[in-house]
Amino acid sequence: AVGYFVYPTMNPPLREEDYVLKDTYDEAMTQLEAKAAEIATAQARAQEINADASQFILRALETSVLEELMELAEGKKVGLILATGGLGDKSFNDISYAGAVRAQEELGFELDYVETTAIAEFEGYQRDFAMSGEYELIVCIGFDQADALTIIADEYPDQKFAIVDMVVFKPNVASLIFAENEGSFLAGVAAGLMTETGKVGFVGGMDIPMIHNFFEGYEAGAIWANPDVEVLTPVFVGSWSDPTKGKE
């Protein structure tokens, strides 16, 4: 008979009943391929269902969490003490204020804020907010509020505080920090791609470790985007609110 045989060797010789006719073999393979296609389709559909279910669960969780947060925020007040320089800095204060306002709109709490002009004002504003006893949370923006907050947190142990951009080791203080070098890496990439002279510079505010970390990310991003770029030595204004000197 003409056909394919099952065994991979001719030793011992195949018996007649061990042969498979070609038509029979081809039909079996066609059925097998069809079944494999059905399985693949079923698996793809299962993945779609899992993805849809995951999205549904995530949306349900988000809704549940948001509703719970809204319940917790109902009737509560939050105090926000901005960093020196105030609103309009197109940076730290503006971002912090925008985030607080968005949270207020989504959760429904009351928001009070104050702008500061000098580091010496921080302790007084922190104490005023805490002394009132009205605020569920007092948020302090900027690392230079840490010294004052270390004092005030001890004076008001039952008051909840948060500080952005610094760590204060107190049980009633939540410290919120971020990797500034990662964001500045992207700024460096933009500078490296845009430069027409092959040189890029960096003007920082205060000469502090955080800004040095920012510069290192910026430098790395510029070199990554343009290996031939020259990154000039960074300069520092020595202030957060002196745009005139910054332009120099």
Backbone torsions as a table, in degrees:
resi	resn	phi	psi	omega
1	ALA	NA	149.2	179.3
2	VAL	-97.4	127.6	-179.6
3	GLY	170.4	-173.4	177.4
4	TYR	-93.4	149.7	177.0
5	PHE	-116.4	154.0	-168.7
6	VAL	-74.6	-44.1	-173.6
7	TYR	-76.5	145.2	-177.7
8	PRO	-81.3	0.2	-177.1
9	THR	-138.9	154.4	178.3
10	MET	-97.0	10.8	-178.1
11	ASN	-122.7	104.8	9.1
12	PRO	-79.7	162.3	179.7
13	PRO	-57.0	145.1	179.8
14	LEU	-74.6	145.9	173.3
15	ARG	-84.8	161.2	-176.4
16	GLU	-60.1	-37.1	-177.6
17	GLU	-71.9	-11.0	179.1
18	ASP	-85.2	-11.2	178.4
19	TYR	-74.3	148.5	173.8
20	VAL	-120.7	126.7	179.7
21	LEU	-63.8	145.1	-177.3
22	LYS	-58.9	-43.4	-179.8
23	ASP	-61.2	-40.9	178.8
24	THR	-64.8	-42.6	179.8
25	TYR	-63.5	-46.9	-178.5
26	ASP	-62.0	-39.9	178.8
27	GLU	-64.8	-40.6	179.0
28	ALA	-64.1	-41.9	179.5
29	MET	-65.7	-38.6	177.8
30	THR	-62.1	-43.7	178.4
31	GLN	-64.4	-39.3	179.7
32	LEU	-64.5	-44.0	179.1
33	GLU	-64.3	-39.6	178.2
34	ALA	-63.5	-42.1	179.0
35	LYS	-65.6	-39.6	178.2
36	ALA	-62.8	-39.2	178.0
37	ALA	-65.0	-39.9	177.6
38	GLU	-61.8	-42.9	-179.9
39	ILE	-63.8	-43.7	179.7
40	ALA	-61.9	-41.5	178.0
41	THR	-63.6	-42.5	179.2
42	ALA	-64.2	-40.0	178.8
43	GLN	-65.1	-42.5	178.7
44	ALA	-62.5	-41.5	178.6
45	ARG	-64.9	-39.6	178.5
46	ALA	-62.4	-39.4	178.1
47	GLN	-64.8	-40.5	177.4
48	GLU	-62.4	-43.0	179.5
49	ILE	-63.4	-42.5	178.4
50	ASN	-62.3	-42.2	179.7
51	ALA	-63.9	-44.6	178.4
52	ASP	-62.2	-42.1	179.8
53	ALA	-64.3	-40.7	179.3
54	SER	-63.0	-44.0	178.6
55	GLN	-63.3	-40.2	178.8
56	PHE	-62.3	-45.0	-179.8
57	ILE	-63.8	-42.9	179.8
58	LEU	-62.5	-44.1	179.0
59	ARG	-63.7	-39.3	178.7
60	ALA	-64.5	-41.8	178.5
61	LEU	-64.9	-42.8	179.1
62	GLU	-60.6	-44.1	178.9
63	THR	-63.5	-43.2	-179.5
64	SER	-63.6	-44.9	180.0
65	VAL	-64.5	-43.8	180.0
66	LEU	-61.5	-43.2	179.1
67	GLU	-63.1	-40.2	179.3
68	GLU	-66.0	-41.4	178.4
69	LEU	-64.9	-38.2	178.6
70	MET	-63.8	-39.3	177.4
71	GLU	-63.8	-42.5	179.7
72	LEU	-66.5	-33.2	-175.7
73	ALA	-83.5	-15.1	-175.7
74	GLU	-58.9	125.5	178.6
75	GLY	76.5	3.6	-178.0
76	LYS	-93.6	158.8	176.8
77	LYS	-123.8	144.0	177.4
78	VAL	-123.8	134.9	176.8
79	GLY	-104.7	139.1	-178.4
80	LEU	-126.3	119.4	177.7
81	ILE	-108.0	109.4	-176.0
82	LEU	-77.2	162.1	178.4
83	ALA	-74.4	166.9	177.7
84	THR	-60.1	145.6	-177.3
85	GLY	109.0	-30.8	174.8
86	GLY	68.9	-169.6	-179.1
87	LEU	-72.0	156.5	-178.2
88	GLY	94.0	5.7	-179.1
89	ASP	-81.1	-5.7	-178.6
90	LYS	54.1	31.2	-177.2
91	SER	-152.3	-122.1	-169.0
92	PHE	-57.7	-52.3	-176.8
93	ASN	-67.8	-44.7	-179.2
94	ASP	-61.3	-42.2	179.5
95	ILE	-65.2	-44.5	-179.1
96	SER	-62.8	-44.0	-179.8
97	TYR	-65.2	-43.5	179.5
98	ALA	-60.8	-41.0	178.4
99	GLY	-65.0	-40.4	179.5
100	ALA	-65.7	-41.4	179.4
101	VAL	-66.0	-40.8	178.0
102	ARG	-62.6	-43.9	178.1
103	ALA	-62.3	-39.5	177.9
104	GLN	-60.9	-44.3	-178.7
105	GLU	-66.8	-37.6	-176.4
106	GLU	-81.0	-32.7	-173.6
107	LEU	-104.2	-26.1	173.7
108	GLY	93.2	11.1	177.4
109	PHE	-81.2	168.0	175.3
110	GLU	-88.8	143.9	-177.4
111	LEU	-126.5	126.8	170.8
112	ASP	-120.1	140.9	179.8
113	TYR	-139.9	161.6	178.6
114	VAL	-140.0	140.7	175.5
115	GLU	-97.6	143.1	-178.4
116	THR	-118.8	156.5	179.8
117	THR	-120.1	-13.2	-178.2
118	ALA	-150.0	150.1	179.8
119	ILE	-59.4	-33.0	-177.9
120	ALA	-62.9	-17.3	-178.4
121	GLU	-82.7	-17.0	-172.2
122	PHE	-59.7	-49.2	-175.8
123	GLU	-59.8	-41.3	-179.5
124	GLY	-65.0	-44.9	179.6
125	TYR	-66.4	-41.5	178.2
126	GLN	-61.2	-43.1	-179.6
127	ARG	-66.3	-40.8	179.9
128	ASP	-60.8	-46.3	179.2
129	PHE	-62.3	-46.4	-176.7
130	ALA	-68.0	-39.7	-177.0
131	MET	-63.6	-31.8	-177.8
132	SER	-65.0	-28.4	-178.6
133	GLY	69.8	12.6	-175.5
134	GLU	-93.7	-14.8	-167.0
135	TYR	-106.1	127.3	175.6
136	GLU	-66.1	-35.7	-177.8
137	LEU	-147.2	138.8	175.0
138	ILE	-118.3	118.8	-176.1
139	VAL	-104.4	125.2	-178.5
140	CYS	-108.9	121.4	-175.4
141	ILE	-96.4	120.8	173.8
142	GLY	110.8	141.0	-177.9
143	PHE	-62.7	-28.4	-175.3
144	ASP	-78.7	5.9	170.8
145	GLN	-91.6	-3.2	-173.0
146	ALA	-63.3	-44.9	-177.4
147	ASP	-61.0	-45.9	179.5
148	ALA	-65.3	-41.5	-177.4
149	LEU	-66.9	-31.7	176.9
150	THR	-59.8	-35.7	178.9
151	ILE	-76.5	-50.2	-174.2
152	ILE	-66.9	-35.6	179.4
153	ALA	-61.8	-34.7	176.8
154	ASP	-72.8	-35.3	-179.3
155	GLU	-68.9	-31.7	-177.2
156	TYR	-126.7	74.0	-174.5
157	PRO	-65.8	-20.0	-179.7
158	ASP	-91.8	-4.7	179.2
159	GLN	-89.3	135.9	177.8
160	LYS	-89.7	130.1	178.2
161	PHE	-122.8	161.5	169.0
162	ALA	-141.6	144.0	176.3
163	ILE	-128.2	138.1	-178.6
164	VAL	-103.9	129.3	173.4
165	ASP	84.0	19.2	176.5
166	MET	-162.5	157.7	177.7
167	VAL	-108.4	126.1	174.3
168	VAL	-119.2	117.7	-174.1
169	PHE	-85.2	75.7	176.1
170	LYS	-133.0	143.1	-176.2
171	PRO	-64.3	-21.5	-179.2
172	ASN	-103.5	16.7	-179.9
173	VAL	-122.6	125.8	172.4
174	ALA	-96.1	126.1	-177.8
175	SER	-102.7	125.8	-176.8
176	LEU	-115.4	113.2	-178.8
177	ILE	-128.0	164.3	179.8
178	PHE	-146.1	167.5	-178.4
179	ALA	-89.4	89.7	-176.0
180	GLU	-63.7	-27.0	-179.1
181	ASN	-68.7	-23.4	-179.9
182	GLU	-74.4	-41.6	176.4
183	GLY	-67.5	-39.6	-178.9
184	SER	-70.8	-23.0	175.0
185	PHE	-58.1	-42.6	179.8
186	LEU	-66.6	-36.6	175.8
187	ALA	-63.7	-38.0	177.2
188	GLY	-65.2	-39.5	177.1
189	VAL	-59.6	-45.8	179.4
190	ALA	-60.9	-43.3	180.0
191	ALA	-64.7	-42.7	-179.6
192	GLY	-63.3	-33.7	-179.9
193	LEU	-80.9	-27.6	-174.2
194	MET	-90.2	-24.8	-173.1
195	THR	-59.1	136.3	176.5
196	GLU	-103.3	-12.1	-178.7
197	THR	-101.3	-12.9	-175.9
198	GLY	82.6	9.3	179.0
199	LYS	-129.2	141.6	175.2
200	VAL	-132.7	148.8	-179.1
201	GLY	-120.3	176.8	-177.9
202	PHE	-147.7	124.4	176.4
203	VAL	-117.3	114.2	-179.8
204	GLY	-99.4	167.1	176.6
205	GLY	-79.8	-93.7	178.0
206	MET	-86.8	150.2	178.3
207	ASP	-87.1	80.7	-174.8
208	ILE	-133.2	162.8	-177.8
209	PRO	-54.7	-39.3	-178.4
210	MET	-60.3	-42.9	-179.4
211	ILE	-71.8	-30.8	174.3
212	HIS	-65.7	-39.2	175.2
213	ASN	-62.0	-39.6	177.9
214	PHE	-61.2	-44.8	179.6
215	PHE	-62.8	-41.4	-178.5
216	GLU	-61.6	-39.7	175.9
217	GLY	-65.8	-41.5	178.0
218	TYR	-60.9	-46.5	-180.0
219	GLU	-61.7	-45.3	-179.4
220	ALA	-62.9	-39.7	179.5
221	GLY	-66.6	-40.9	179.6
222	ALA	-63.7	-43.6	-178.9
223	ILE	-70.1	-35.2	177.8
224	TRP	-62.6	-42.8	-178.3
225	ALA	-76.9	-30.3	-175.6
226	ASN	-144.6	88.6	-175.3
227	PRO	-57.3	-21.1	-178.4
228	ASP	-92.5	-0.8	-176.1
229	VAL	-69.6	148.9	174.2
230	GLU	-105.3	118.4	178.5
231	VAL	-95.4	114.4	-176.5
232	LEU	-70.6	158.3	178.1
233	THR	-59.9	130.7	-177.1
234	PRO	-67.1	150.1	174.7
235	VAL	-122.4	155.9	-175.3
236	PHE	-129.6	136.9	-178.8
237	VAL	-74.1	-33.9	-175.8
238	GLY	86.1	15.3	-177.8
239	SER	-159.5	159.8	174.0
240	TRP	-99.5	-5.5	-171.1
241	SER	-140.0	46.0	178.1
242	ASP	-132.5	71.1	-178.0
243	PRO	-62.5	-28.6	179.3
244	THR	-62.7	-47.0	178.0
245	LYS	-66.9	-35.4	178.7
246	GLY	-61.5	-35.4	179.6
247	LYS	-70.2	-24.4	-178.9
248	GLU	-63.1	NA	NA
